[in-house]
């Protein structure tokens, strides 16, 4: 796992999203002391541009302000459950994904700003003495264009709102239903966690079709499969499947199957050390 230098803002981000439902669901089993340690470690990592926690235990204890033996034991539990050792640092996968997503948006906004922002709309009174009248497009024609968009778009949710928002588009986009459908489908495929994807209606109203194209994915994307493979192989090689490794494997069964297909370990290894008996 790595963070490409070009994906970092010049100034550190002073705030980060805490997805409260996910956080509460994922920490219900923790004590208040453990939750406090977890939040402190996440805040420290964010302020360091998600470069990761140092692998030295004493340093982590100082960051989490853990003084007593009980506090240090709680800190060890948090590190084991929510962080992954990558080379010489511990990393929280979800937080790193959010950091890279936000920095990509910042970079895209900067590029858009250097280009002068969005193009200005044409003047309401163009200096043409006798403009040539154009055939008037009726609402029925526009609805037909929307139907073409809706027929080809993925995630068919909230059709009524989508139709209203489509009819509010600029005329140049009203006449490009197929192009809009392709752009939305590409956006839909790019969002890994579908619970955060925008519906077509709100994608249209937010004018997401005007967003700058992101940088090449390989320049900024973390190698998630390699990171997960390292966790799986460590459990198999040590012949000791931890509860974290087993839970992680069940969250990503397709990566376990891929590792088996690539010959990193056998199906029987996955069953014995990753508890994947009903998954592979």
C-alpha positions as CSV (number, residue, x, y, z in Angstrom):
1,X,0.0,0.0,0.0
2,X,1.3,3.5,-0.8
3,X,0.2,7.1,-1.1
4,X,1.3,8.7,-4.3
5,X,3.0,12.0,-3.6
6,X,1.0,13.7,-6.3
7,X,-2.3,12.8,-4.5
8,X,-1.3,14.9,-1.3
9,X,-2.6,18.4,-0.8
10,X,0.0,21.1,0.1
11,X,-1.8,21.7,3.3
12,X,-3.0,18.9,5.6
13,X,-6.8,18.4,5.7
14,X,-8.2,19.7,8.9
15,X,-11.4,17.6,9.0
16,X,-12.5,14.1,7.9
17,X,-15.8,12.4,7.5
18,X,-16.8,10.0,10.3
19,X,-19.5,7.7,8.9
20,X,-21.4,7.4,12.2
21,X,-23.6,4.4,11.3
22,X,-20.6,2.3,10.2
23,X,-18.5,3.5,13.2
24,X,-21.2,2.7,15.8
25,X,-21.9,-0.7,14.2
26,X,-18.2,-1.6,14.0
27,X,-17.4,-0.5,17.6
28,X,-20.3,-1.7,19.6
29,X,-18.2,-4.4,21.2
30,X,-15.6,-2.0,22.4
31,X,-15.3,-0.3,25.8
32,X,-15.4,3.5,26.1
33,X,-11.7,3.4,26.8
34,X,-11.0,1.4,23.6
35,X,-13.2,3.8,21.5
36,X,-11.3,6.8,22.8
37,X,-8.0,5.2,21.9
38,X,-9.3,4.3,18.4
39,X,-10.5,7.9,17.7
40,X,-7.2,9.4,19.0
41,X,-5.2,7.1,16.6
42,X,-7.4,7.9,13.7
43,X,-7.1,11.7,14.3
44,X,-3.3,11.4,14.6
45,X,-3.1,9.5,11.4
46,X,-5.3,11.9,9.5
47,X,-3.2,14.9,10.7
48,X,-0.1,13.0,9.3
49,X,-1.8,12.8,5.8
50,X,-2.7,9.1,6.4
51,X,1.0,8.1,6.2
52,X,0.2,5.4,8.8
53,X,1.0,4.7,12.4
54,X,4.6,3.8,13.3
55,X,5.2,0.1,13.9
56,X,6.9,0.8,17.3
57,X,4.5,-0.1,20.1
58,X,5.9,2.5,22.6
59,X,5.4,5.3,20.0
60,X,1.8,4.2,19.4
61,X,1.2,4.2,23.2
62,X,2.4,7.8,23.4
63,X,0.2,8.8,20.5
64,X,-2.8,7.2,22.1
65,X,-1.8,8.5,25.5
66,X,-1.8,5.0,27.0
67,X,0.0,5.0,30.3
68,X,-1.3,2.1,32.4
69,X,-1.0,-1.6,31.5
70,X,-4.8,-1.8,30.9
71,X,-4.7,1.1,28.6
72,X,-1.8,-0.4,26.6
73,X,-3.7,-3.7,26.4
74,X,-6.7,-1.8,25.0
75,X,-4.4,-0.1,22.5
76,X,-3.1,-3.5,21.3
77,X,-6.6,-4.7,20.8
78,X,-7.5,-1.7,18.6
79,X,-4.3,-2.0,16.5
80,X,-4.9,-5.7,15.9
81,X,-8.6,-5.3,14.9
82,X,-8.6,-2.1,12.9
83,X,-5.2,-1.6,11.5
84,X,-3.0,-3.6,9.1
85,X,0.8,-3.7,9.2
86,X,2.2,-2.6,5.8
87,X,6.0,-2.6,5.6
88,X,7.0,-0.3,8.6
89,X,3.6,1.2,9.5
90,X,0.1,0.4,10.5
91,X,-2.7,1.6,8.2
92,X,-6.5,1.8,8.5
93,X,-7.9,0.8,5.0
94,X,-11.2,2.7,5.2
95,X,-9.6,6.0,6.4
96,X,-6.9,5.8,3.7
97,X,-9.6,5.3,1.0
98,X,-11.5,8.4,2.3
99,X,-8.2,10.4,2.3
100,X,-7.4,9.5,-1.3
101,X,-11.0,10.2,-2.4
102,X,-10.9,13.7,-0.9
103,X,-7.5,14.6,-2.3
104,X,-8.6,13.5,-5.8
105,X,-11.5,15.9,-5.6
106,X,-9.2,18.7,-4.4
107,X,-6.9,18.0,-7.3
108,X,-9.7,18.0,-9.8
109,X,-11.0,21.3,-8.4
110,X,-7.6,22.9,-8.8
111,X,-7.3,21.8,-12.4
112,X,-10.8,23.1,-13.1
113,X,-9.8,26.4,-11.5
114,X,-6.7,26.8,-13.6
115,X,-8.8,26.4,-16.7
116,X,-11.0,29.3,-15.6
117,X,-13.9,27.3,-14.2
118,X,-16.9,26.3,-16.1
119,X,-17.5,28.0,-19.5
120,X,-19.7,31.1,-19.4
121,X,-23.2,30.9,-20.7
122,X,-23.8,32.7,-24.0
123,X,-25.2,36.2,-23.8
124,X,-29.0,36.5,-23.6
125,X,-28.9,39.2,-26.2
126,X,-26.4,38.0,-28.9
127,X,-25.4,40.7,-31.5
128,X,-27.3,39.1,-34.4
129,X,-29.6,41.3,-36.3
130,X,-32.0,38.7,-37.5
131,X,-31.6,35.3,-35.7
132,X,-32.8,32.4,-37.7
133,X,-35.7,30.8,-35.9
134,X,-35.3,27.2,-34.9
135,X,-38.0,24.6,-34.7
136,X,-39.5,24.7,-31.2
137,X,-38.8,21.6,-29.2
138,X,-41.8,20.4,-27.2
139,X,-41.8,18.8,-23.8
140,X,-42.9,15.6,-25.4
141,X,-39.6,15.6,-27.4
142,X,-37.6,16.1,-24.3
143,X,-39.4,13.3,-22.5
144,X,-38.5,11.0,-25.4
145,X,-34.9,12.0,-24.9
146,X,-35.2,11.2,-21.2
147,X,-36.7,7.8,-21.9
148,X,-33.6,7.1,-24.0
149,X,-31.4,8.1,-21.1
150,X,-33.4,6.0,-18.6
151,X,-33.4,2.9,-20.9
152,X,-29.6,2.8,-20.9
153,X,-28.7,4.0,-17.5
154,X,-27.8,1.7,-14.5
155,X,-29.3,2.0,-11.1
156,X,-32.9,2.8,-12.1
157,X,-34.1,4.5,-8.9
158,X,-36.4,7.5,-8.4
159,X,-37.5,7.8,-12.1
160,X,-39.9,10.7,-11.4
161,X,-37.3,13.0,-9.8
162,X,-34.8,11.9,-12.5
163,X,-37.2,13.0,-15.3
164,X,-37.8,16.4,-13.7
165,X,-34.1,17.0,-13.2
166,X,-33.3,15.9,-16.8
167,X,-35.8,18.4,-18.2
168,X,-33.9,21.1,-16.3
169,X,-30.6,20.4,-18.1
170,X,-29.0,22.8,-20.5
171,X,-30.1,22.3,-24.1
172,X,-26.7,21.0,-25.2
173,X,-27.0,18.1,-22.7
174,X,-30.8,17.5,-23.2
175,X,-29.9,16.3,-26.6
176,X,-27.2,13.9,-25.4
177,X,-29.1,11.2,-23.5
178,X,-26.8,8.3,-24.6
179,X,-23.7,10.2,-23.7
180,X,-25.1,11.1,-20.3
181,X,-26.1,7.4,-19.7
182,X,-22.6,6.3,-20.5
183,X,-21.1,8.9,-18.2
184,X,-23.4,7.9,-15.4
185,X,-22.7,4.2,-15.9
186,X,-19.0,4.8,-15.7
187,X,-19.4,6.8,-12.5
188,X,-21.6,4.0,-11.1
189,X,-19.0,1.4,-11.8
190,X,-16.2,3.5,-10.3
191,X,-17.9,3.7,-6.8
192,X,-16.8,0.6,-5.0
193,X,-19.3,0.9,-2.0
194,X,-22.7,1.3,-3.8
195,X,-24.4,2.7,-0.6
196,X,-22.5,6.0,-1.3
197,X,-23.3,6.2,-5.0
198,X,-25.6,9.0,-6.2
199,X,-28.9,8.1,-7.9
200,X,-29.3,9.3,-11.5
201,X,-31.7,12.0,-10.4
202,X,-29.2,13.7,-8.0
203,X,-26.2,12.9,-10.3
204,X,-28.0,15.1,-12.9
205,X,-29.0,17.9,-10.5
206,X,-25.4,18.0,-9.2
207,X,-24.1,18.3,-12.8
208,X,-21.7,15.5,-12.1
209,X,-21.3,15.1,-15.9
210,X,-19.2,18.3,-15.8
211,X,-16.7,16.9,-13.3
212,X,-13.1,16.7,-14.4
213,X,-11.9,13.2,-15.3
214,X,-9.8,11.7,-12.4
215,X,-6.2,11.0,-12.8
216,X,-5.1,7.6,-14.0
217,X,-6.3,5.1,-11.5
218,X,-3.0,3.3,-11.3
219,X,-1.2,6.5,-10.1
220,X,-3.2,6.9,-6.9
221,X,-5.1,3.7,-6.2
222,X,-3.8,1.5,-3.3
223,X,-3.1,-2.1,-4.2
224,X,-5.9,-3.5,-2.1
225,X,-5.6,-7.0,-3.3
226,X,-1.9,-7.2,-2.5
227,X,-2.6,-5.8,1.0
228,X,-5.3,-8.4,1.6
229,X,-3.2,-11.2,0.2
230,X,-0.5,-10.3,2.6
231,X,-2.9,-10.8,5.5
232,X,-4.2,-14.1,4.2
233,X,-0.7,-15.5,3.4
234,X,0.6,-14.5,6.8
235,X,-2.2,-16.5,8.5
236,X,-1.5,-19.5,6.2
237,X,2.3,-19.4,6.4
238,X,2.2,-19.1,10.2
239,X,-0.4,-21.9,10.3
240,X,-2.4,-19.8,12.7
241,X,-5.5,-18.0,11.6
242,X,-6.3,-15.0,13.8
243,X,-9.9,-13.8,14.3
244,X,-9.0,-10.7,12.4
245,X,-7.6,-12.6,9.4
246,X,-10.7,-14.9,9.3
247,X,-13.1,-12.0,9.5
248,X,-11.1,-10.1,6.9
249,X,-11.2,-13.1,4.6
250,X,-15.0,-13.5,4.9
251,X,-15.4,-9.8,4.0
252,X,-13.4,-10.4,0.8
253,X,-14.2,-13.9,-0.4
254,X,-13.4,-13.1,-4.0
255,X,-9.9,-12.1,-3.1
256,X,-9.4,-15.4,-1.2
257,X,-10.6,-17.3,-4.3
258,X,-8.3,-15.3,-6.5
259,X,-5.4,-16.1,-4.2
260,X,-6.3,-19.8,-4.4
261,X,-6.5,-19.6,-8.2
262,X,-3.1,-17.9,-8.4
263,X,-1.5,-20.7,-6.3
264,X,-0.6,-18.6,-3.2
265,X,-2.2,-21.3,-1.0
266,X,-4.7,-24.1,-1.3
267,X,-8.4,-24.4,-0.7
268,X,-7.7,-26.6,2.3
269,X,-5.4,-23.9,3.7
270,X,-8.2,-21.4,3.3
271,X,-10.7,-23.6,5.1
272,X,-8.3,-24.5,8.0
273,X,-6.6,-21.1,8.6
274,X,-9.1,-18.6,7.3
275,X,-12.3,-20.4,8.3
276,X,-13.6,-20.3,4.7
277,X,-15.3,-23.7,4.7
278,X,-18.7,-22.5,3.4
279,X,-17.2,-19.8,1.2
280,X,-14.7,-21.4,-1.2
